[in-house]
């Protein structure tokens, strides 16, 4: 899906980015490739894939117990 100049300028506005007018065509191409890649990911067949919480099986994040270290002054 090719993004238009107006769409790129709208995205830049929402992101609070100031683009030089000469840069807009480059961003049109780059953002269009990103949108196309997202489309490829959406079309991927994941019917037999089990959901996972971590990409590396067997690894978990070690968490420490919550502990009060400072008290409110009230």
N, CA and C atoms as a LAMMPS dump frame, in Angstrom:
ITEM: TIMESTEP
0
ITEM: NUMBER OF ATOMS
222
ITEM: BOX BOUNDS ff ff ff
-5.0000000000000000e+02 5.0000000000000000e+02
-5.0000000000000000e+02 5.0000000000000000e+02
-5.0000000000000000e+02 5.0000000000000000e+02
ITEM: ATOMS id mol type element x y z
1 1 1 N 0.855 -1.175 0
2 1 2 C 0 0 0
3 1 3 C 0.898 1.233 0
4 2 1 N 0.786 2.022 -1
5 2 2 C 1.595 3.236 -1.09
6 2 3 C 0.899 4.362 -0.329
7 3 1 N 1.639 4.99 0.555
8 3 2 C 1.103 6.133 1.281
9 3 3 C 1.253 7.385 0.43
10 4 1 N 0.321 8.288 0.567
11 4 2 C 0.381 9.538 -0.18
12 4 3 C 1.179 10.577 0.599
13 5 1 N 1.541 11.624 -0.103
14 5 2 C 2.259 12.73 0.532
15 5 3 C 1.432 13.287 1.698
16 6 1 N 0.13 13.436 1.488
17 6 2 C -0.745 13.972 2.537
18 6 3 C -0.767 13.058 3.76
19 7 1 N -0.772 11.745 3.544
20 7 2 C -0.767 10.809 4.674
21 7 3 C 0.539 10.908 5.454
22 8 1 N 1.656 11.002 4.743
23 8 2 C 2.954 11.119 5.418
24 8 3 C 3.015 12.424 6.203
25 9 1 N 2.534 13.499 5.601
26 9 2 C 2.527 14.78 6.311
27 9 3 C 1.606 14.718 7.527
28 10 1 N 0.488 14.004 7.416
29 10 2 C -0.418 13.836 8.556
30 10 3 C 0.223 13.038 9.677
31 11 1 N 0.935 11.972 9.316
32 11 2 C 1.644 11.165 10.318
33 11 3 C 2.71 12.006 11.003
34 12 1 N 3.441 12.784 10.215
35 12 2 C 4.479 13.65 10.788
36 12 3 C 3.857 14.661 11.744
37 13 1 N 2.713 15.204 11.372
38 13 2 C 2.03 16.168 12.24
39 13 3 C 1.628 15.515 13.564
40 14 1 N 1.035 14.319 13.488
41 14 2 C 0.626 13.617 14.707
42 14 3 C 1.819 13.28 15.59
43 15 1 N 2.968 12.986 14.959
44 15 2 C 4.176 12.639 15.709
45 15 3 C 4.959 13.883 16.117
46 16 1 N 4.425 15.04 15.785
47 16 2 C 5.082 16.319 16.088
48 16 3 C 6.485 16.378 15.478
49 17 1 N 6.588 15.916 14.213
50 17 2 C 7.852 15.947 13.487
51 17 3 C 7.763 16.994 12.392
52 18 1 N 8.829 17.743 12.238
53 18 2 C 8.889 18.712 11.153
54 18 3 C 9.729 18.104 10.037
55 19 1 N 9.102 17.841 8.901
56 19 2 C 9.809 17.248 7.776
57 19 3 C 10.143 18.322 6.753
58 20 1 N 11.353 18.249 6.247
59 20 2 C 11.735 19.084 5.118
60 20 3 C 10.952 18.565 3.909
61 21 1 N 10.37 19.433 3.1
62 21 2 C 9.604 18.955 1.939
63 21 3 C 10.388 18.006 1.032
64 22 1 N 11.689 18.158 0.976
65 22 2 C 12.508 17.27 0.143
66 22 3 C 12.595 15.863 0.739
67 23 1 N 12.342 15.725 2.049
68 23 2 C 12.419 14.423 2.715
69 23 3 C 11.142 13.593 2.56
70 24 1 N 10.043 14.238 2.244
71 24 2 C 8.747 13.553 2.219
72 24 3 C 8.735 12.344 1.281
73 25 1 N 9.262 12.442 0.044
74 25 2 C 9.245 11.245 -0.819
75 25 3 C 9.991 10.052 -0.209
76 26 1 N 11.085 10.315 0.486
77 26 2 C 11.834 9.231 1.135
78 26 3 C 10.97 8.58 2.214
79 27 1 N 10.265 9.389 2.99
80 27 2 C 9.403 8.843 4.037
81 27 3 C 8.187 8.132 3.444
82 28 1 N 7.699 8.612 2.304
83 28 2 C 6.601 7.912 1.626
84 28 3 C 7.011 6.478 1.326
85 29 1 N 8.207 6.314 0.773
86 29 2 C 8.694 4.979 0.427
87 29 3 C 8.933 4.133 1.673
88 30 1 N 9.609 4.701 2.664
89 30 2 C 9.946 3.946 3.878
90 30 3 C 8.693 3.504 4.627
91 31 1 N 7.773 4.426 4.83
92 31 2 C 6.557 4.083 5.569
93 31 3 C 5.682 3.118 4.775
94 32 1 N 5.672 3.246 3.456
95 32 2 C 4.907 2.308 2.629
96 32 3 C 5.463 0.901 2.757
97 33 1 N 6.798 0.768 2.808
98 33 2 C 7.401 -0.558 2.984
99 33 3 C 7.036 -1.138 4.344
100 34 1 N 7 -0.301 5.37
101 34 2 C 6.629 -0.767 6.708
102 34 3 C 5.183 -1.264 6.709
103 35 1 N 4.286 -0.503 6.092
104 35 2 C 2.876 -0.903 6.028
105 35 3 C 2.736 -2.205 5.245
106 36 1 N 3.486 -2.346 4.152
107 36 2 C 3.448 -3.59 3.373
108 36 3 C 3.927 -4.775 4.208
109 37 1 N 4.977 -4.567 5.004
110 37 2 C 5.497 -5.644 5.846
111 37 3 C 4.468 -6.049 6.897
112 38 1 N 3.791 -5.08 7.468
113 38 2 C 2.74 -5.387 8.444
114 38 3 C 1.644 -6.214 7.778
115 39 1 N 1.323 -5.887 6.535
116 39 2 C 0.341 -6.671 5.79
117 39 3 C 0.789 -8.108 5.61
118 40 1 N 2.081 -8.308 5.334
119 40 2 C 2.617 -9.669 5.211
120 40 3 C 2.463 -10.428 6.523
121 41 1 N 2.749 -9.758 7.636
122 41 2 C 2.61 -10.403 8.944
123 41 3 C 1.157 -10.784 9.216
124 42 1 N 0.234 -9.916 8.82
125 42 2 C -1.185 -10.213 9.04
126 42 3 C -1.641 -11.415 8.224
127 43 1 N -1.041 -11.628 7.05
128 43 2 C -1.436 -12.742 6.185
129 43 3 C -0.75 -14.057 6.561
130 44 1 N 0.189 -14.017 7.477
131 44 2 C 0.911 -15.24 7.857
132 44 3 C -0.052 -16.243 8.484
133 45 1 N 0.112 -17.505 8.12
134 45 2 C -0.737 -18.563 8.657
135 45 3 C -0.224 -18.951 10.046
136 46 1 N -0.984 -18.598 11.053
137 46 2 C -0.604 -18.906 12.436
138 46 3 C -1.59 -19.874 13.082
139 47 1 N -2.352 -20.585 12.262
140 47 2 C -3.403 -21.47 12.773
141 47 3 C -2.864 -22.513 13.746
142 48 1 N -1.703 -23.113 13.479
143 48 2 C -1.195 -24.164 14.347
144 48 3 C -0.202 -23.681 15.388
145 49 1 N 0.041 -22.395 15.442
146 49 2 C 1.037 -21.86 16.376
147 49 3 C 0.402 -21.591 17.736
148 50 1 N 1.059 -22.083 18.769
149 50 2 C 0.567 -21.841 20.131
150 50 3 C 1.002 -20.449 20.58
151 51 1 N 0.126 -19.731 21.276
152 51 2 C 0.514 -18.424 21.797
153 51 3 C 1.651 -18.575 22.797
154 52 1 N 2.531 -17.592 22.834
155 52 2 C 3.642 -17.67 23.783
156 52 3 C 3.829 -16.327 24.471
157 53 1 N 4.251 -16.413 25.716
158 53 2 C 4.485 -15.21 26.496
159 53 3 C 5.913 -14.723 26.336
160 54 1 N 6.793 -15.588 25.866
161 54 2 C 8.205 -15.25 25.707
162 54 3 C 8.722 -15.985 24.483
163 55 1 N 9.534 -15.338 23.644
164 55 2 C 9.995 -16.003 22.426
165 55 3 C 10.971 -17.149 22.665
166 56 1 N 11.586 -17.192 23.823
167 56 2 C 12.528 -18.264 24.135
168 56 3 C 11.932 -19.145 25.222
169 57 1 N 11.526 -20.372 24.875
170 57 2 C 10.885 -21.239 25.867
171 57 3 C 11.812 -21.55 27.043
172 58 1 N 11.221 -21.647 28.206
173 58 2 C 11.99 -22.013 29.392
174 58 3 C 12.603 -20.824 30.117
175 59 1 N 12.626 -19.668 29.49
176 59 2 C 13.188 -18.497 30.157
177 59 3 C 12.062 -17.667 30.749
178 60 1 N 12.232 -17.269 31.975
179 60 2 C 11.252 -16.413 32.627
180 60 3 C 11.987 -15.254 33.269
181 61 1 N 11.293 -14.164 33.417
182 61 2 C 11.892 -13.014 34.068
183 61 3 C 11.801 -13.205 35.577
184 62 1 N 12.932 -13.105 36.226
185 62 2 C 12.935 -13.256 37.683
186 62 3 C 12.46 -11.959 38.317
187 63 1 N 11.434 -12.063 39.112
188 63 2 C 10.872 -10.891 39.767
189 63 3 C 11.155 -10.951 41.252
190 64 1 N 11.36 -9.797 41.821
191 64 2 C 11.565 -9.744 43.265
192 64 3 C 10.248 -9.349 43.926
193 65 1 N 10.115 -9.668 45.173
194 65 2 C 8.909 -9.3 45.917
195 65 3 C 8.879 -7.789 46.114
196 66 1 N 7.668 -7.214 46.076
197 66 2 C 7.537 -5.782 46.34
198 66 3 C 7.913 -5.506 47.784
199 67 1 N 8.656 -4.453 47.972
200 67 2 C 9.129 -4.117 49.307
201 67 3 C 9.063 -2.605 49.471
202 68 1 N 8.474 -2.13 50.573
203 68 2 C 8.387 -0.697 50.824
204 68 3 C 9.769 -0.199 51.209
205 69 1 N 10.254 0.798 50.477
206 69 2 C 11.576 1.359 50.783
207 69 3 C 11.479 2.796 51.266
208 70 1 N 10.341 3.453 51.01
209 70 2 C 10.147 4.831 51.459
210 70 3 C 8.727 4.968 51.982
211 71 1 N 8.558 5.783 52.978
212 71 2 C 7.229 6.015 53.552
213 71 3 C 6.776 7.422 53.178
214 72 1 N 5.451 7.577 52.989
215 72 2 C 4.9 8.908 52.759
216 72 3 C 5.052 9.725 54.03
217 73 1 N 5.168 11.032 53.882
218 73 2 C 5.335 11.91 55.036
219 73 3 C 4.061 12.125 55.824
220 74 1 N 2.921 11.672 55.359
221 74 2 C 1.64 11.935 56.026
222 74 3 C 1.407 11.067 57.203
